[in-house]
């Protein structure tokens, strides 16, 4: 998917979060999807997210902002690679199975752009999302793995610890099992927490632990 396509997709799912927070759901979302068909309308919809302040929307509490130095050790080696990303870099301080005796976890930057980043988490140093060694991933900004408004009907509304709305996409299994994904917004930027065959409680705990990570 092109970078423009990712922007459109992230704008769509962010718009879906806003619509859900004001009570628009189900078939009404299809009309909203049609309303962002032109470039100007997409840009308007994207920028309008920042104007929605009267409804619950995720904003990091002060205690989380103060934790910017408490970067999970799994991600610490990656910080230099995240320099130049213009969206706030938020990373989970909690990763399920990290301290459960399942061996060491590793993280790799699979994609990084001016407006986004995608980090894979696995059980081997060079896993890079391969199925056998994969644990999950985190993203910030419009990435190719970010669910779009076209995926919205599969999502389920849940709430983060601070009351903000999120979308939960449970994993499905075929030849292998995919990821459970939690999509949420912080100050207009879309973030995701994904876990292979993860439960809602696991991805919620992961998302609730997202905190600023300084890349300077």
KAWO-V78055 format. One record per residue. PHI is phi in degrees with one decimal (999 if undefined). OMEGA is omega in radians with two decimals (none if undefined). D_LAST is the distance of its C-alpha to the last C-alpha in Angstrom with 1 decimal. Layout:
phi:omega:d_last
PHI:OMEGA:D_LAST
PHI:OMEGA:D_LAST
//
This chain:
phi:omega:d_last
999:-3.13:29.5
-70.2:3.08:28.2
-59.3:3.10:25.0
-63.3:3.11:27.4
-62.1:3.11:29.2
-65.1:3.12:26.1
-60.7:3.13:25.4
-63.9:-3.13:29.1
-62.9:3.13:29.1
-65.8:3.09:26.1
-61.9:-3.13:27.8
-65.6:-3.12:30.9
-70.9:3.07:29.8
-65.9:3.08:27.9
-62.3:3.11:31.2
-61.6:3.10:33.1
-62.6:3.13:31.1
-65.6:3.14:31.9
-61.0:3.13:35.5
-63.9:-3.11:35.9
-68.8:3.10:34.7
-104.5:2.99:37.4
93.8:3.09:40.0
-97.4:-3.11:40.2
-150.8:3.06:40.5
61.0:-3.06:42.6
-59.0:-3.13:44.6
-61.2:-3.13:43.1
-66.7:3.12:39.8
-63.3:3.08:41.7
-67.8:3.11:42.5
-65.5:3.12:39.0
-62.0:3.13:38.0
-65.9:-3.06:40.6
-75.2:3.12:39.4
-111.6:-3.05:36.1
-78.8:-3.13:37.9
-94.6:-3.11:37.2
-59.7:-3.12:33.9
-63.9:3.13:34.4
-67.5:3.09:35.2
-61.6:-3.14:32.1
-61.1:3.14:29.9
-66.4:3.13:31.9
-63.8:3.14:31.6
-63.1:-3.11:27.8
-71.0:-3.11:27.4
-68.8:3.12:30.0
-57.8:-3.11:27.9
-72.1:3.14:26.1
-88.9:-3.11:29.5
-86.4:-3.08:30.6
-117.9:-3.08:30.0
-84.4:-3.11:33.4
-110.2:3.13:33.0
-57.7:3.05:30.9
-146.4:-3.01:27.4
-66.7:3.01:24.5
-140.4:-3.04:22.1
-63.1:3.08:19.9
-65.6:-3.06:21.7
-57.8:-3.11:20.3
-66.2:3.09:20.4
-75.6:3.11:18.1
-60.9:-3.12:15.5
-75.3:-3.08:15.7
-95.2:-3.01:15.0
-59.5:-3.13:11.3
-81.2:-3.06:11.0
-86.6:-3.14:14.0
-78.2:3.08:12.7
-55.3:-3.12:15.8
-54.2:3.13:16.1
-60.5:-3.05:17.1
-95.4:-3.03:13.8
-56.1:3.14:11.6
-65.4:-3.07:12.3
-88.5:-3.01:11.3
-55.6:3.10:7.6
-60.0:-3.14:7.2
-73.5:-3.10:10.0
-96.6:3.07:8.8
-64.4:3.12:6.6
93.5:3.05:9.2
-72.0:-3.01:10.9
-86.6:3.03:12.3
-79.7:3.10:13.7
-58.7:3.13:12.1
-84.2:3.09:11.0
-114.2:-3.12:13.6
-135.6:-3.13:14.8
-74.5:3.03:17.9
-83.2:3.11:18.2
-118.5:3.05:21.8
-127.7:3.11:23.1
-54.8:3.11:26.9
75.5:-3.08:28.5
-63.1:-3.09:25.5
-119.9:-3.07:27.6
-108.5:3.12:31.0
74.1:-3.13:32.0
-96.8:-3.11:31.4
96.2:-3.09:29.4
-73.1:3.06:25.8
-101.9:3.13:23.5
-131.6:3.10:21.1
-127.1:3.11:18.6
-136.8:3.05:18.1
-81.1:-3.11:16.4
-85.7:3.11:19.7
-154.1:3.13:18.7
-149.6:3.11:15.7
-134.5:3.12:16.3
-61.8:-3.01:15.2
-112.8:-3.06:16.6
-163.8:3.04:16.5
-151.9:3.09:15.7
-135.7:-3.11:18.2
-121.4:3.07:17.8
-89.3:3.09:21.0
-123.4:-3.10:22.0
-149.4:-3.09:24.9
-98.3:3.08:27.0
-130.5:-3.04:26.6
-60.9:-3.08:23.7
-115.2:-3.08:24.7
-64.0:3.10:26.1
48.6:3.02:24.2
85.9:3.13:26.3
-60.5:-2.97:29.7
-59.1:-3.01:32.2
-64.6:-3.05:33.4
-106.3:-3.01:30.1
-78.8:2.96:28.2
-111.7:-3.13:27.2
175.0:3.12:25.3
-160.1:3.01:22.2
-131.1:3.08:19.7
-135.6:3.00:18.9
-136.8:-3.07:17.3
81.2:-3.04:18.9
-79.1:3.11:22.1
-110.1:-3.09:22.4
-62.3:-3.13:25.7
-88.0:-3.14:26.1
-69.5:3.08:25.7
-56.8:3.14:29.3
-108.8:3.13:30.9
-63.2:3.09:33.6
-69.7:3.09:36.1
-87.4:-2.98:35.1
-54.2:-3.12:35.4
-59.3:3.12:39.0
-80.3:-3.03:37.9
-81.9:3.10:35.4
-123.7:-3.14:36.3
-73.2:3.02:35.1
-135.3:3.14:33.5
-118.0:2.99:31.6
-74.2:-3.10:28.3
-59.1:-3.13:28.6
-86.1:3.09:27.8
92.2:-3.11:30.6
-72.8:-3.12:28.7
-77.3:3.05:30.4
-138.4:3.07:29.2
-113.9:-3.13:31.1
-110.0:3.08:32.0
-113.0:-3.12:33.2
-69.3:-3.13:35.0
-71.0:3.01:35.1
-125.7:-3.11:38.2
-123.5:3.01:39.8
-130.6:3.00:41.7
-65.4:3.04:41.7
-145.9:-3.12:38.6
-96.8:3.11:36.7
-89.7:-3.10:33.7
-96.5:2.80:30.9
-85.6:-3.04:31.2
-125.9:3.02:28.6
-116.0:-3.11:27.5
-112.1:3.14:26.3
-148.9:-3.08:25.0
-119.3:2.99:23.4
-129.4:3.12:20.8
49.8:3.04:21.0
90.1:3.12:22.4
-102.5:-3.14:20.1
-88.7:3.10:21.9
-125.6:3.06:20.6
-133.9:2.97:22.7
-123.7:-3.07:23.2
-125.4:3.13:25.8
-144.3:-3.14:27.8
-60.7:-3.14:30.6
52.9:-3.08:33.9
-80.7:3.08:32.1
-88.8:3.09:33.8
-59.2:-3.10:33.0
-63.3:-3.13:32.3
-70.7:-3.13:29.8
-72.6:3.05:27.7
-65.0:3.12:28.1
-61.4:3.12:26.7
-64.7:-3.13:23.8
-65.2:3.14:23.1
-65.2:-3.11:23.7
-95.7:3.14:20.9
-58.0:-3.13:18.1
-144.7:-3.14:15.3
-60.7:3.08:11.8
-124.7:-3.11:9.1
-72.4:3.12:5.5
-101.7:-3.11:3.8
-92.0:none:0.0
//
